[in-house]
Amino acid sequence: MNYLKFITTSLFSLVFLTACNQKDKLLLSEHSVIYCAEGSPETFNPQLVTSGTTIDATSNQLYDRLITYKGIENKLSPAIAESWHVTSDGTKVTFYLRKDVAFHHTDYFTPTRLLNADDVIFSFERALNLEHPYHFVSGGSYPFFQNVGLSDLVDKIEKINDHTIRFHLSHADNSFLANLATDFSIILSAEYAEQLSKQNAKSDIDTHPIGTGPFKLKEYRVGSFIRFYQHEQYWQDPAKIDQLVFDITPSNTGRLTKLLAKECDVVAYPIAHGKITQRKDLSLEAVTALNVGYFGFNVNKAPFDNKLVRQAISYAINKQTLLDAIYQGKAEMANSLLPKTSWAFDKTIKNQKFDPFFAKELLNFAGYAEGFTMDLWAMPIQRPYNPNAITMAKLIQSDLKKIGIQVNIVSYEWSTFLQRLKRGEHQSFLLGWSADHPDPDNFFSPILSCSATKTGSNTTFWCNEEYDTIIQKALRTSDIDKRKEYYAQAMSIIRQEVPLIPLAHSKRYQARGNNVIGDILAPFGGINFYSVSKRELISKKVATKKNKLDGKNNTLSTGVN
Amino acid sequence: MLVFTLRRLSLFIFTMLLLTLVSFSVNFLFPGDSIINLTGAINATPNQLIGLNEAYQTNRNIFWQYIAYLGHIINGEFGLSMASQSDIATEVVKMLPATIELSLVALLIAMLIGIPLGFIAAIKHGKFTDSLILSVSMFGYSIPVFWLGLLAILTFSINLGWFPSAGQISLLFEIKLVTGIQFIDILLSDSPYKWQAFSDATAHIILPACVIALAPATIFIRLARTSMIEVLGTSYIRAASAKGLSFRQIIFRHAIRNALIQIIRHVGLQFANLVTIAMVTEVIFSWPGIGRWLIESIYQRDYTAIESGLLVLSCFIFIVHILTDFIYAALNPLARGNKYGA
C-alpha cells in the first residue's frame, strides 16, 4: 500500500503548494495586462496593412508617429516631431525631431544610437519610393499610402540636418498632416534595417519589429499569443505595466468566458453586453467609431455591371431588420458612406426606402424578371462595423428571395477571404471600413476611388471619373464649405450608382475588469495600452485588513488606492 | 517472454504498415493533386514541384511511390501544413506532449476514482451501495463529453471562479519548451515565478482532466467490480477465509492484487477511448494539444496535417497499447502464451 500513501501525500502537497503561492501571483499579474484579441496580426508593420486587428496589435504599442492626434477635438499634436512648419503655399512641410527618442532593445537587436532624420526618411522612403531596397520586402504593397496617393503627393524628402527633415509636396493637400498622424505612418529604425541587410534577413524587419513605441515585442506565437514588454527607455514616461499579452481568441464566446472567468483583463468586441453589465467587477465601454459596414458589388461581374440591378437590391434590403438583429441597436443606420458625426456629412441625404415592389420593378426593367442566382461573400470574423456577417448574409438572403434572387453564402478564412476579394473572384460581399483619421477623405478615397481598385482596397472595382475628380478637388481646397459641397456631390453619385450599399455605423465596444484603469479605445484608429495600469483589488483588500488590524482605521491609506 | 515480445513487435510493425498504407491511399482520395496533399507544398515553384515529384517517385508505379512515402515517414518528414506552411513534424512534437500530459493525468484520476469505487461495489455486491454506484456510473457514462465540458466551465470557471476555463497555463508565465510536458518544463525553468506557474498549471489541468476522466472512470468502476466479484468467488479466497483470515486481510492481501491484474489489461484499451474524448475536450478547453490541432486541420481542409496527425496519433495509441500488454504480461505469466490481439 506504500504507493497509495505516496500518491495521497503528493496530492496533498500539491494542494499545499497551490495554496501558499497566492502572494507571488499577485505580484506578476499586478503589473501585467492580458488583452483578449479577436484575431492574429498579419504582420508587425502597420505600413503594410489596413486590417484593424493588425493595427490594434502594432501601431500604438510598438511605434510612434511624427505627429499624433490628441484630445476630444482631435487636434494634431507633436510626437516624435517636436514641432513642424508648413509654408504658406502648403507645399513644403518641415519637421523638427526630438533628440531623445530611443529604439527598442530586444533579443534580436541592440540599437547603438538614438532616433534621427535617417530613420524618418527610411520609413517614408520605404513606402513611397519604388527603388528603395526595402520597398519590395514583404510584397511591396503599402495600401494606405497608395490609397491616399502619398507617393504622387510627396516629391522629395529632404534631410536638412540630423534632426530636421522637409517634405516637398507636388501640390498643397489638406489631408497630408492628417495622414502623417495615422496609425500607418510609423517610424522604423534605419540602423536595424542596415543590420538586417548585412544578415540577408530583410523580411525580419516586419516580423521582428523594432520601433520607438511604449512596448517592445518579446514573443509571438501565430494564432496563440503576442507578448510585449515595457520599453524602459521610452521618450515619454515608461508605460505603467511591465508586460502586455495579447491572447488571441477568435471565438466570441471564448472571449466572453475568459472575461467572466477573469483570464483576460480586457476583451475586444464582447458579446452578451447584459451579462457583463450585471457583474459588479466588470465594465463595458463604447466609443462611437468612425466606420461603416457595407454590402458591396463587384461591378465587373454580371449581373452587377448593371446599375439597375444594384439599385434594385438597395431597395430590397430591410436595413432596420439588419440593424436590430445584427447590431442589436448598437449602431446607427448608414444613409451614406460617411457617418453622421463627421463634419462633412450632408444632412439632406435621406435614408434609402425599403420597397421590395419597386425593387422587383427595377429588376424587370433591367431584364431580370425571372430573377437570378448570386454569390454573397460574408466575412468570417467580427469587426466593429459588422459583428456577424454570416447571419447578416442569411437575412439578406431571405430579403432577396422575395424579389426572386437566390443567394449562395460564401465564406473563407479571413486572410484567404481578403486575398480572393482583392483578386476579384467575388460577385458581392459584406465588408466595412474603419477610419484611420477624422478627415472625411478617409472614407471616399480608400473605399471607392479608381486608384484603390489597383491596391485592392476598393473591391467593388467601381471606377468613376466624375467621382474621382470631385474627391480630388475636395482635397485641394482648404475652404471647409467648398469641401462640404464636393463631398455632398460625391455622396449623391454613390447614391445614384450604388457600387455599394452602406448599412451601418457601429459603436466599438470593449469590456474590462474594473481593476484595469486608463484609456484604451479611441474613436478611430487602433487601441492604445500606453496609459493603462492595474489596481489589484485583492491587495487593496489585504491593505484594508492590515489597517484594521493596526487598530486605528487609517482612512487615508485605504481611500487613496 | 522473448516470443511474446517478438509477437507484439511484429504485430506493431504490420499494423503500422497497414496504417501508412491507409494514409498513403487517402492522398489520392482527397481532392487536389496527390503530391501537394502529401507534402502540403501549396506555394511550391515549378522547380520545387519537380524536386518533390522526384523525391516521392511519382513517375514510377504505385508500389515505389509507397516505398518512397514510407522512407519520408521513417525520416520524420511529414511535409508542411497546408494552412500555416509550418513543418508538421515540429508542430506534432510541440503538440503531442500536451495531449500525453492531459491524458495521463486524466487516466490517473479515472483509475484513482474508478477502481476503488468498483471494489467497494463488488464487496457490497447486491446491496444498496452497489446499485447506487452502478447507477451513478451508468449516469456518468451517458453524459456527452462536450456538454459536460461546457457545464464544468459554466459552473467552476464562470460562476464559482475556481478554475480557469482555457489553455494550459496563464499566458503571463513564460515557460521555455524543453520536454513539452508542462509540469516538467516548469520545474526545469529558472523563472522567479516558478511556483506560481506550477500552481497555475495545476489549476488549469484539473477541469479538463476531470471531464476526460469521467467516462473512463465509469468503465473502470464496472471493470473493477466484475473482476473483484470474480476473484471473491474463487476457491483460494474461500480457502483464505477458511484459514481464518479477517475480511480486511483477504481483501487487501489477496483479492485486490488479483483483481488489479485483470484491470490493467484493459487500461490500454481504455486509453484509446480516452484520447478520443481528450480530442473533443481539448477543443472545449482550448488545450494546445494534438487533438485540437487535428480538429482545426479538419476545419481548414488541411489534408497533409490530417493525414500525418492521424498517423502519429494512432501510432501513439498503439504504443501505449503494447506497453500495457507488456506490463500485464510481466505481472501475469499466464498471459504470455496468448496469441495476437488476445
HADDOCK unambig.tbl for C-alpha pairs under 7 A between the chains (distance, minus, plus):
assign (segid A and resid 17 and name CA) (segid B and resid 199 and name CA) 6.69 0.50 0.50
assign (segid A and resid 18 and name CA) (segid B and resid 199 and name CA) 4.64 0.50 0.50
assign (segid A and resid 21 and name CA) (segid B and resid 195 and name CA) 6.67 0.50 0.50
assign (segid A and resid 21 and name CA) (segid B and resid 196 and name CA) 5.77 0.50 0.50
assign (segid A and resid 24 and name CA) (segid B and resid 196 and name CA) 6.54 0.50 0.50
assign (segid A and resid 25 and name CA) (segid B and resid 196 and name CA) 5.66 0.50 0.50
assign (segid A and resid 257 and name CA) (segid B and resid 158 and name CA) 6.84 0.50 0.50
assign (segid A and resid 258 and name CA) (segid B and resid 165 and name CA) 6.80 0.50 0.50
assign (segid A and resid 260 and name CA) (segid B and resid 158 and name CA) 5.54 0.50 0.50
assign (segid A and resid 261 and name CA) (segid B and resid 157 and name CA) 5.23 0.50 0.50
assign (segid A and resid 261 and name CA) (segid B and resid 158 and name CA) 4.89 0.50 0.50
assign (segid A and resid 261 and name CA) (segid B and resid 161 and name CA) 5.77 0.50 0.50
assign (segid A and resid 261 and name CA) (segid B and resid 164 and name CA) 6.23 0.50 0.50
assign (segid A and resid 261 and name CA) (segid B and resid 165 and name CA) 6.80 0.50 0.50
assign (segid A and resid 263 and name CA) (segid B and resid 164 and name CA) 6.65 0.50 0.50
